[in-house]
Amino acid sequence: MPITLKDIATKVGVSRQAVAAALSLSGSGKVSAELRAKIQQVAAEMDYVPNQTARRLKGISTKTIGLYGAPFVAEITQSYFNMLSEELYKCGYDLLTSYGFTEQTAQHALRAMIMKGVDGVIITTQDNPLAKMKDVKTPYIYCPVTPADSFDIAIDHRNGTYNAAKTIINLGRRRLAYISNAPGQMPNVSPTIEKLAGLAQAAEEAGVEFCHFSTVDTKGNSQLLVSRILDFGTDAVFCCNDYYAARLEHALLASGIRIPEDMMLVGYDGLAFCDLCPVPLSTIIQPMRQFAKESANLILEKIQGTSINRPANRKLLQPYFYQSSSCGKRNAFLDTMPLRNSFPTLEYMWEQERRQC
């Protein structure tokens, strides 16, 4: 049986009301500091866990934010979740995650989360299940993978590839290629659409050639993909993510292609292993720390009622180009070693290094 306030009161020898006051998140002054400390110690020893749903029904904040999204899909997502948890913790909130793979399981997962008494919800999937649940009154923000109807915060993937492509073009490259797993010359898969659009815009403005190659169209054959890239006369390749770029780098080197002399190579996401590639990989970094801070600030504004009735925020965060050896730039970070540990993204690793210095 769960431990109750009455159980703690009996153990300490005080009233149930005194225990409730001592464990209150608001820091009620109805009990002395000495008695509060004693009650909290006994509660911890008895493994007391507050009934958050009951607290919510009484209008008491549970200091918990629900996050709906797939937490272990990719390192970039994990980093965002970790950073978001840190940002919320600074404000006294915990993070509860949930996910559903179908429309039905999505709504079930969200209702279960809301029933646990979360103060607010952050949606990070491309689809917004809460938009179809009209009876839900819990404050929420919508932060999809790419900009969508009524979004609050998203990454500007189009501008990310656009700015990186302009840098590469200014370095003299004239035949750009983009590699993804989306079939066709102009796929309709997000965020590939946005990334392609940014590259195409930069190429058109500069009057250079541009082409999209799909690993689906080449059936995953790396040598066939390299052959098609070379037939196009490519001198700079952008990939949909860092994994594709790292895999392509090996195939290019095995074919005798020099990086960056013959071909420059750019990934996307900003994963830490970019610095560990045979030719350290340039990448476009998604600003996850800023994403986490903006998400935390906005959901807390919604909870506090300062923005609950405002229209969608529609804030686009800007990725930034991390130029390294694969694009011919000397990278000072390659001369350093982690002081204590390694982390999944460059951004997260740099943060930890700064904290330890």
N, C-alpha and C positions, 0 to 999 in steps of 0.2 A: 504494500500500500504506500502511496506517496506521502511524504512527510508534510504535515499541515502546520499552520500557525499555532494551532492549539497544542500540538505536540511540543513545539519549541517553548511555548509559554509554560507548559507543565514542567519541562526540563529546567527552565531558568527560575521558575517560581514567580512569574509575573502574569499580568492579564494578556489576553489575546490582542487587545488594542495597543498595548505597549510594544508587543512584537511587531505588529503591523507598522507602527510609527518608526520603529528602529530600522526596519527593512525597506522603508519607503524610499523611492528614488529621489523624492523631492527634499530629503534631508530634514524631516519634520523636527521641530524643537520641543516636542512633547515629552521626550525622554532625555536624560543627561547623556553626555558624551561617553561616560564610563559605562552606563547601562547599555547604550547603543553598541559599543564595542563588544561587550559580553554577549549580547544577543546575536550579533553578527557572527561571532566566533562559534557559538553553539549551532547556529544555522548551518555554517560551513561544515562543522563536524558531523552533523546529521544528514549532509548532502541534500539540503533543502533546495528545491527548484520551484520558483514562482509559477503559478498558473497564469500564463500570459493571456490566454483567451479571456479569462475572468477579469483580468486587469483591464483589457481593452473594452469589454462590455460595460465596465464601470467608468469608462472615459479616461482611464489612466494610461499614459504612454508606456509602451513596452520597450521603448528604445531599441527597436529592431526594424531594419529595412529589408524587405524582400527583393531579391534579384532574380528575374526570370530570364534564363538563357542557358546555353550549353557550356558548362564551365571547363570541360576538359577537351574541347575540340582542337584547340591549338594553343601554342605557348603564348601568343599575343593576347588571347582571351584570358588565359590564366593570369598573366601579368596585370591586365586590367582589373580582374577580380581581386587580386592581392592588393593592388594600390587603392582600389575603392574601399576595401575593408579597412586599410590604414587610415584613409581620409575620414571615414565614418567613425572609427574608433576615437579619433581626436575630438569628435563632437559628442562622444558618449553613446554611440550607437553600435549595435552588432549587425552582422550581415547574415541573412538566411537565403540560400539558393535553391532553385527548383527548375525543372524543365519537363516538357512533354513532347513526344515525337509526332503526334498527330493533333488535329484540331480538338478532338475530344479529350485526349490526355493532357493537352495544354490547358484547357479550361479547368479540368479536374485538378491539375497541379497548382494553378493559380488560386482556385477556391480553397484548396487545402492550406496554402500559404496564408491567405487572408484570414482564414479561420483560426490560424495560430496567433493572430492579433498583431501582425506587422503594422507599423505606423504609416508606411508608404511602400510603393513598389517601383522598381526600375526595370523596364522591358528592354532587352538587348537583342532580341531576335528581329529578323527582317519583317516578319508579320507581327501584328500587334493583337494578341488574343483578347486583351482587355477591351478593345474597341467594340467587340461583339458581345460583351457582358454588361448590358445596360444597367443592371441592378447593383453593380459594384460602386461604392462611394469612396473607397480608399484612394487617397492621393497617389498619383503615379506620374512618371515621366517616360518618354519613349525615345530610346537611343539605338536605332537600328544600325545594321552593318553599313548601309549606304542611305543617303537621304530618301525619305519616303513621305507620303502624305501625313501632315500633322506631326512631323518629327520634332524633337526638342534639341538633341545634340547628335551629331554624326561626324565622321571623318570625311574630309574633302579629297577623295582619292583622285578625282580628275585633276585638281590643281597640283597634287603631289607628283604625278607623272609628268604633268605639263612643265613644272619648274625644273625637274631633273632632266627632262629631254632638252630644254633650252640650254642647260649647262653643257650637256654632251654635244649639242650642235655647235655651241660656241667654241668647243675644243676641236672643231673641224670635221666631225662625223656627218656623213651625208646620206647614209642608207640605214634606216632604223628598223628593227624588228621587235615584235612583241610575242612572247611565248606564254600560252596558257593551256588549260585542259578543256577550254570551251570550243566546240567545233565551229567551223565556218570562218569566213573573213570578218564578219561583223556580228559576233554572238550577242545574245540578249540575256546574258547571265550577269547578275550583280555580284561583286563590284567590278567585274571585268569590263562592263560597259563603260563605267566611269574612267577606269584606268586607260582603256583604249582611246576614249574620247580626248583625254588630256594629251596623249602622245600624238594623235592625229592632228589636233589643233596646233601643237608646237611644230610638227613637220610641215603642215600647210603654210603656216606663217613664215617659215624659213625657206620654203620652196625645196625641201628635201624629200626623198622617197621614204615610204613607210609601208610595212606589211605585217600581217598577223599570221602566226603559225600555231597550229594546235597539235598537242600531243595525242589527241583523240584521232585526228586525221592521219597521223603517222603511226597509229596503233602502238604508241609507246616505244617505238624503235628509235633509240637515240642517234644512231648513225644516219638513219634516213632523215631525221630532223636536222642534223648538222648539214647533211647534203643539200637540203632545201634552203637552209639559211645561207650557205655558201653560194648556191646558184643565184640567189637574189643579190649577191654582192654586198651582203650585210657588213657593216663595220661597227655597229653598236647594237646590243641586244638587251631588251628589258624583259624581265620575267614577272609572272603574276605573284610569285612569292619567293622567299629566300631558298626554300627547298628546291624548287625548279631551277633556280639560278645556280645553286651549288652542284646539282646533278649535271646540268648542262656544261658547267665549267670543266668537269672531268671529261665529258665527251669531246669537248673542243680541244682540250690539251692532248687527249689521246689521238686526235686527228692531226696533230701537229700545228694547231692554231695557236699563235702567241697572244696572250692576254696581258696587257691591253694593246700591244703594238698592232696586231692585226684586227682585233675585235675587242671593244669595251663591253663590259657585262655589268648589269644592274639588277639587283633583287628587289624585294618589297617586303616590309614588315619591320625590319630592324632586329633580327634575332642575333643572339650573341655569337653563334657559331660562324657568322660571316667573317669574323677576324681570324678564324681557324682554318679557312679554306686554303688550298695550295697557293692560290693567288687571292689574298684577302679581298673579300667581296664588298663592293659598293652596294648600298641599299637605301631604300626610302623608308624612313622611320615613322611609324604611327605614334603620335604623341599621347601615349597611354596615361601618363601622370596628369597631364592637363585634362584629359577625358575623365579621369577619376575625380579630380577636384571639381570640375564643372558639374558632373553628375551628382556628387554629394551635396554641393551647394544648392542646386536647383531642387532636388527632392526635399531637402530640409526647408526651403522656402515654401514649397507646396504644403508641407505638413504644418508649418506655422501659419499658413493662410495668407501669406503675403503675395502669392502668385497663383493660387489655385484656380482662379477664374480667368487668368490671362490666356491669350491664344498661344499656340505652340511656339516654343522658344526659337526654333530653326537656326541654331548656331552651328556653323561648320568649323571644325578644327583643322589646322593646316599641318600636313606631314612635312618632314624636312629631309633633304638629301644628304646622306652620309657618304661622301666620296672617299674611296680607298684605292688600294693598289690596282684593282680590276678596271679602274678608270684613270690610271696613271698618276694618282696623287700619293705623295708620301704621307703615311698615317702614323702620327706620334703615339697613338694608343697601342700600337703593335709592340712598342718598346717597354710596355709595362706588364706586370704580373698581378693577378688578383691577390689582395692581401689576406683574405680568409676563405673565400668561397667563390662559386660561379653562379650565374643567374641566367634565366632563359632569354632575356632581351638585353640589347646594348644599353638602352635607357635605364633599365632597372639595375644593371651592373654598375653603370657610372654613378648612379645615386648611392649605392652601397659603398662604393669606393670613397666617395666624398664624405660620407658619414664616418668612415673609419680613419680618415686622414686627420 
